[in-house]
Amino acid sequence: MRYFIGLILFFLTVNTNAQQTILRGLIKDSMSNETLTGVTVSVNNSFGTKSNNDGNYVLKIQNGLQKIKFSYYQEHKVKEAE
């Protein structure tokens, strides 16, 4: 059972208008290479966006140093001991 799913492949695109940066990327499981749907991408601990069905996300952030957080939860069914 995997408890941690690695997130890889995010890309940064700079847009100089209005001192904002567009952060866009593709989120995949590092072990299976499958795209991940519903990953929350947040900036400075406030809600930002979620990855779509193809694992892609787009988020506008202010220029400068920002804390970006990726959160993903997956449910696992556990068999009861007999």
Backbone bond lengths (Angstrom), bond angles and torsions (degrees), N, CA, C in turn:
res aa  C-N    CA-C-N  psi(-1)  N-CA   C-N-CA  omega(-1)  CA-C   N-CA-C  phi
1 M - - - 1.447 - - 1.528 108.27 -
2 R 1.282 116.37 130.83 1.459 120.16 179.30 1.515 109.52 -94.64
3 Y 1.302 116.86 129.73 1.459 121.66 177.90 1.518 111.50 -99.16
4 F 1.299 116.20 -22.51 1.457 120.13 -178.76 1.514 109.04 -123.90
5 I 1.289 115.22 131.43 1.455 119.84 176.67 1.518 107.01 -114.77
6 G 1.317 115.05 120.00 1.455 119.88 -178.29 1.514 110.86 -72.74
7 L 1.301 115.11 140.96 1.450 120.82 178.21 1.525 107.69 -109.11
8 I 1.320 115.53 128.89 1.455 118.82 -178.89 1.521 110.48 -131.70
9 L 1.272 114.48 169.93 1.461 124.04 172.67 1.526 114.26 63.61
10 F 1.310 117.39 77.13 1.441 117.57 167.76 1.520 108.10 -123.56
11 F 1.315 115.05 145.79 1.451 120.86 -173.07 1.522 109.50 -123.19
12 L 1.310 116.29 148.90 1.451 122.05 -179.32 1.521 109.04 -116.08
13 T 1.324 115.52 125.61 1.453 121.31 177.14 1.522 107.77 -117.35
14 V 1.304 117.64 130.86 1.460 120.91 -175.97 1.523 110.29 -96.87
15 N 1.324 114.79 131.80 1.451 123.17 174.45 1.518 106.40 -123.42
16 T 1.335 119.04 115.46 1.456 121.47 -173.03 1.521 113.79 -81.05
17 N 1.317 120.15 -7.51 1.459 122.43 178.70 1.516 110.47 -69.85
18 A 1.340 116.02 135.16 1.460 123.70 174.01 1.529 112.65 58.21
19 Q 1.300 118.36 25.67 1.452 124.21 177.36 1.525 112.85 50.88
20 Q 1.295 115.87 42.05 1.454 121.45 176.79 1.519 109.42 -121.68
21 T 1.307 113.93 155.10 1.456 121.48 176.21 1.515 107.83 -118.33
22 I 1.310 116.98 140.89 1.456 120.83 175.74 1.523 107.13 -99.61
23 L 1.298 115.22 118.33 1.458 122.16 178.16 1.518 106.48 -100.06
24 R 1.307 116.43 120.89 1.465 119.68 179.09 1.512 108.35 -137.90
25 G 1.319 115.59 151.21 1.449 117.74 -179.98 1.504 113.37 -172.96
26 L 1.302 114.36 -176.61 1.451 124.23 -179.25 1.524 106.85 -126.17
27 I 1.312 117.55 128.94 1.452 121.90 -177.21 1.522 109.19 -109.66
28 K 1.344 114.70 125.88 1.466 120.87 -179.01 1.520 110.12 -130.65
29 D 1.332 115.42 154.43 1.446 121.77 172.13 1.532 107.00 -72.02
30 S 1.331 117.06 128.95 1.462 119.93 -175.77 1.525 113.19 -71.37
31 M 1.333 117.65 -19.00 1.466 119.44 -179.46 1.527 111.90 -92.82
32 S 1.336 117.55 -45.42 1.467 120.60 -176.07 1.529 112.92 -95.43
33 N 1.329 116.88 -14.84 1.461 123.50 -176.69 1.525 112.99 66.84
34 E 1.340 117.51 13.93 1.461 121.51 176.59 1.520 109.46 -81.40
35 T 1.345 116.05 145.80 1.462 119.38 176.50 1.521 109.63 -71.01
36 L 1.332 116.11 150.18 1.460 121.52 -178.08 1.526 110.28 -111.17
37 T 1.321 115.86 126.18 1.453 123.52 178.62 1.519 109.39 -95.73
38 G 1.324 117.19 140.44 1.463 121.06 173.39 1.512 115.41 82.17
39 V 1.326 118.15 17.43 1.465 120.41 175.35 1.525 107.71 -74.80
40 T 1.323 117.03 129.16 1.454 121.55 177.85 1.521 109.29 -83.37
41 V 1.330 116.02 128.20 1.463 122.30 176.49 1.521 106.01 -114.35
42 S 1.330 117.12 115.59 1.462 120.58 -176.26 1.521 110.90 -124.93
43 V 1.335 114.76 156.18 1.454 122.78 -179.42 1.521 108.10 -118.43
44 N 1.328 116.67 126.58 1.464 122.13 177.81 1.522 112.77 50.47
45 N 1.311 116.34 43.29 1.473 124.38 176.29 1.520 114.91 63.61
46 S 1.332 118.15 20.34 1.462 120.14 172.26 1.531 107.89 -117.30
47 F 1.326 116.70 151.26 1.463 120.42 -175.35 1.518 110.74 -59.99
48 G 1.324 115.48 141.26 1.453 121.01 178.75 1.513 111.54 -121.18
49 T 1.328 116.53 -74.63 1.459 121.52 -178.23 1.522 109.09 -158.99
50 K 1.325 115.49 177.51 1.465 122.05 174.69 1.511 109.02 -127.52
51 S 1.326 116.15 151.61 1.458 119.76 176.54 1.525 110.04 -71.35
52 N 1.328 116.14 145.39 1.465 120.72 -177.69 1.530 110.84 -83.56
53 N 1.328 116.42 -170.34 1.471 121.33 -177.43 1.523 113.27 -63.33
54 D 1.326 117.16 -21.26 1.465 121.54 178.80 1.527 112.23 -96.42
55 G 1.349 117.84 3.56 1.460 121.88 -179.84 1.514 114.39 84.55
56 N 1.343 117.70 4.23 1.468 121.73 -178.42 1.520 111.44 -89.23
57 Y 1.335 115.77 150.87 1.463 121.33 174.01 1.522 108.80 -144.10
58 V 1.336 115.55 155.80 1.463 123.39 174.84 1.515 106.52 -139.03
59 L 1.341 116.22 133.17 1.458 120.75 -177.08 1.515 109.33 -145.92
60 K 1.343 117.63 129.20 1.461 121.53 174.64 1.520 108.25 -89.46
61 I 1.343 115.42 129.84 1.459 120.69 178.70 1.521 109.36 -131.48
62 Q 1.315 116.75 159.03 1.459 121.92 176.78 1.520 109.16 -71.23
63 N 1.330 117.05 146.73 1.460 120.81 175.47 1.520 110.23 -62.74
64 G 1.293 116.72 154.22 1.453 121.65 179.30 1.518 110.72 109.38
65 L 1.309 115.21 -175.21 1.449 121.72 -177.98 1.523 110.59 -72.39
66 Q 1.328 116.92 122.34 1.465 122.78 -178.76 1.517 109.32 -130.94
67 K 1.310 116.71 146.86 1.460 122.07 175.32 1.527 107.80 -94.61
68 I 1.338 116.65 115.39 1.454 122.17 -179.53 1.527 107.98 -105.03
69 K 1.329 116.03 130.60 1.465 120.76 -178.17 1.527 109.21 -123.64
70 F 1.335 115.85 134.49 1.457 122.68 176.47 1.525 107.03 -112.17
71 S 1.347 116.97 124.24 1.470 121.21 -179.30 1.514 109.43 -124.74
72 Y 1.328 115.09 134.27 1.462 120.28 -179.70 1.517 108.79 -146.69
73 Y 1.310 116.05 130.04 1.459 121.22 179.27 1.517 108.47 -123.54
74 Q 1.316 115.25 138.12 1.450 120.22 179.90 1.520 108.03 -131.95
75 E 1.313 115.61 131.98 1.461 120.18 179.31 1.517 110.34 -83.81
76 H 1.325 115.34 143.67 1.459 121.94 175.92 1.519 108.28 -127.97
77 K 1.307 116.52 134.00 1.444 120.55 174.59 1.531 108.79 -84.17
78 V 1.305 115.60 133.48 1.463 121.14 -178.21 1.522 108.31 -115.75
79 K 1.328 116.16 132.81 1.449 119.61 177.56 1.519 109.83 -76.04
80 E 1.320 115.44 141.15 1.458 119.47 177.09 1.510 109.22 -77.40
81 A 1.322 115.12 145.99 1.465 119.75 176.81 1.516 109.68 -70.93
82 E 1.308 116.85 141.27 1.474 120.71 -178.59 1.501 110.21 -93.69
